[in-house]
Amino acid sequence: MKVYLIRHSEPTYQQATNAGLQGFGRELGGLTENGIVIAQKLAQQPLFEHVQLILTSPYTRALQTALEIVRFNNIPLKVELGLREWQPDNTGLRTDTEEQASVAYQLYRQHDGRRVTDSSLHYETAAEVKSRVLTTLSNYAQTYDCIACVTHGEVMRQFGNQQDIEFCGVREIVVD
């Protein structure tokens, strides 16, 4: 199955900040006005002519990006938790502050996506991210020939080079 991994468009966290949201609550941030325009331009790309289904991360910035694609292309949409962003804490035991999440991400990047054994931060490893995404996508491989997935930059890094991906950037992969 051909899969187009698509990074969400340009986000803003101002509304979440104004509401006093921290930790996971910041994931409720949507797109900037420019982000909406970027997503609308992406939606007009010919790659969507063959896409049979769009999957999206449940985070608002991804949902809003997927909405713009669906508006233009009239492709069925499904939300998939497995396409969520990298997790700075996958224990469920604490609420991350922006500072804790930043430290966890620095450690994650510094150690090439591996978790150091003596770390008090139990962040998701790169291998765990890739495994969860492949498990999610494999559920569709027998039914679809071509799907698009609106997800996040760190997820997309696991399927190719480790370089940053621009907003609404596309990476093509094959899933059996």
N, C-alpha and C positions, 0 to 999 in steps of 0.2 A: 504494500500500500504506500503510495506517495503521500507524504505529509509536509505541508508548508507550516513551519513554525514561524509565528509572527510576534514580534515584540509589541507590547501595547504602545500606545501613543504617549505624547508628552503629558506627564501628570502634574497636578498641583495638590498640595497637602494643606493649603490655606484654610479651607472649610473645616477640615479635621482639627487643625491647630486652633482655630477660632472656637470650636466646640469643646476644646480642652481634652481632646482624645489623645491618648498615649499608647505605646505598645502596639498591639495588633489593631487597635482602633484607627491608627493612622492609615491602615490599608483601605479605609473607606474613601480616601481622596480620589477625586475624579480627574478629568482631563482639563487642561487649559483650553481657551478658545482656539489657540494655535494648534493644540493637540487634536481638536475636533477636525480642523481643516486638514491636517496631515492624514488622519484616518480616512477622511472622505476621499482624498487623492489616492490613497492605497486601495480603497474599495473599487476604484475604476480600472485597476490593473487587469490585464487579460488572464492572469493566473487563476482567477476565480471562475472562469468559464468551465473548468473541469472539476471544481470542488463540489463534492456531494453533501458535505456536512461541515459545519464550523463548530469546533469545541472551544470553550473559553475557560480561563481561570475564573474563580468566583470574585476576585478582587475588582473593585469598582473601575479602576483604570483599564483593565482588560475587558470587562463587560461593556464599557462605553465604546471602546475601540471596536469590539465585535458588533455592537449595535449599528455603527456606521457602515460596516461591511454588509450586514444583513439588509439594511435599508436600501442599498444600491443593488444588491444581487439576489435578494429573495431566496437565500439558502437557509435550510433548517439550522437551528442553533441549539447547542446543549452545553450546560455548565458542568465542568468536571473538576472536582476538588484536587485531583492528582496533578493538575496543571498549575497549581499555586506556586508562588515565589519560594525561594530558598528560605528556610526557617532558622532564625538566630537561636531559638530554643525549641527543641522538639521533645522536651520532657513533659510539658504542660504543667509544670510545677511553679513557674514564676511568670510574672508579667514583665516583659522587656521594656525598658525605657529606650529612648532613641540612643542614648549613650551606650547602654549594654549591647544593643543590636550592632552599633558601629564597631565596638571592640570585638564582638564575635565575628563580624565580617572581616575585620582586619586580620584576625587569627586564621580564619578560613582561607583567605587569599594568600597570606604569608606562608601557609603550609600546603599550598596547592590543592585546596579542597579537602584536605584530611583533617581530622580532629586530633589534637594532641592529647595524649592519655592523661596528663596531669592538669588539664584545663578544667576550671570550674564551670565553664560555659559549654553546654551540651548542644552545640549547633549541628545542623544537618550537614552531612558530608556531601561532596560532589557525587560520589558513587550512590548515595541514598537518593539524591535528587534524580539522577539519571534512571535509576531502577524504578522509582515511583512513576516517572513519566512514561517509560517504556511499558510498564504494567498497564497503565491507563490506556495508552494507544493500542496495545495489542488486543484490547477488547473490541476494537473496530476493524481489525485487519481482515477478518473473514467476510465482512459485510460491505466494506467500501473499498474503492480503488484509489480515491483521492480525497483527503480532508485537509482542512486548515485549522490550526490551533493558535488562538491568541493567548500568549503566555508572557513570560518575563525574561529579561536579559540573562540572568544567572541560569535559568533553566536552559536557555538556548546555547549557552557556553558549553554545556555538556555534550553537545552534538556538533563538534567541529573545533575550530581554533578557539583559544581563550580570549580573543579580543572582544572589546565592547561592541554591542550591537546598537545601531541607531534606532530611534523611535520609529515603529512600524517597519523595521528591518525584517527581511524574510530569509529564512534558512530552510533549504529543502533536504529532507531525509527520507529514507525508506524503512518501513517497519514491516516485518513478516508476521 
